[in-house]
Amino acid sequence: MTTAPLTERGKKLLRQYTPPETIPPQMLYYDAGGTTYHTHHCPDESQHTWMCNSPYCNSLTDLCPDHGGEEPIKIGREPWKR
């Protein structure tokens, strides 16, 4: 990785984005285009957890999309903006 050149004031202007929470290996996840992942718990018989980065489903308690639940809303595809 190359570093950004220093400005006249001696400070770098660009910074590398580091997400606050990364997705652990083997974790199921749904990418809705957001920036911060949060964890959901599927209430099916397996009780598995999955992660999502949609800003519209922080309190989703239904089945995950793989078990018949609705897909989280993707950024840019909000139904109320169509």
C-alpha positions as CSV (number, residue, x, y, z in Angstrom):
1,M,0.0,0.0,0.0
2,T,1.3,3.4,-0.9
3,T,0.9,6.3,1.5
4,A,-0.5,9.7,0.6
5,P,1.9,12.5,0.0
6,L,2.2,15.1,2.7
7,T,0.5,18.4,2.2
8,E,2.2,21.8,2.7
9,R,1.1,21.7,6.4
10,G,2.7,18.2,6.8
11,K,-0.6,16.3,7.3
12,K,-2.0,13.5,5.2
13,L,-5.4,14.3,3.8
14,L,-6.6,10.8,2.9
15,R,-7.3,8.1,5.4
16,Q,-8.0,4.4,5.0
17,Y,-11.5,3.5,6.0
18,T,-11.6,0.8,8.6
19,P,-15.1,-0.6,9.3
20,P,-16.0,-0.7,13.0
21,E,-17.1,-4.4,12.8
22,T,-15.8,-6.9,10.4
23,I,-17.6,-10.0,9.3
24,P,-16.1,-13.1,11.0
25,P,-15.2,-16.1,8.8
26,Q,-18.0,-18.5,8.1
27,M,-20.6,-15.8,9.1
28,L,-23.6,-15.5,6.8
29,Y,-24.2,-11.9,5.7
30,Y,-26.4,-9.8,3.5
31,D,-24.8,-6.8,1.7
32,A,-27.4,-4.0,1.4
33,G,-24.8,-1.3,0.6
34,G,-24.5,0.2,4.1
35,T,-21.3,0.8,6.0
36,T,-21.9,-0.7,9.4
37,Y,-22.8,-4.4,9.9
38,H,-25.1,-5.5,12.7
39,T,-26.2,-9.0,13.8
40,H,-29.6,-10.6,13.4
41,H,-30.8,-13.9,14.9
42,C,-33.0,-16.1,12.7
43,P,-35.9,-17.6,14.8
44,D,-36.0,-20.8,12.8
45,E,-35.1,-24.2,14.4
46,S,-31.4,-23.6,13.8
47,Q,-31.3,-20.3,15.6
48,H,-28.4,-19.1,13.5
49,T,-27.0,-15.6,13.4
50,W,-26.4,-13.5,10.3
51,M,-25.1,-10.0,9.6
52,C,-26.5,-7.2,7.6
53,N,-25.6,-3.6,6.7
54,S,-29.0,-2.2,5.8
55,P,-29.7,0.9,7.8
56,Y,-33.5,0.1,7.7
57,C,-33.6,-3.2,9.6
58,N,-31.9,-2.8,13.0
59,S,-34.9,-4.4,14.8
60,L,-35.6,-7.2,12.3
61,T,-36.8,-10.2,14.2
62,D,-38.4,-12.3,11.4
63,L,-36.8,-15.2,9.5
64,C,-33.7,-14.5,7.4
65,P,-34.0,-14.3,3.6
66,D,-32.8,-17.9,3.2
67,H,-35.6,-19.2,5.4
68,G,-38.5,-17.3,3.7
69,G,-38.1,-13.9,5.4
70,E,-38.0,-10.6,3.4
71,E,-34.7,-9.3,2.1
72,P,-33.4,-6.2,4.0
73,I,-34.0,-3.0,2.1
74,K,-31.0,-2.0,-0.1
75,I,-29.7,1.5,-0.1
76,G,-30.9,3.2,-3.3
77,R,-33.8,0.7,-3.7
78,E,-36.1,2.0,-1.0
79,P,-39.7,1.3,-1.9
80,W,-40.9,4.7,-0.6
81,K,-38.5,6.5,-3.1
82,R,-39.9,4.8,-6.2
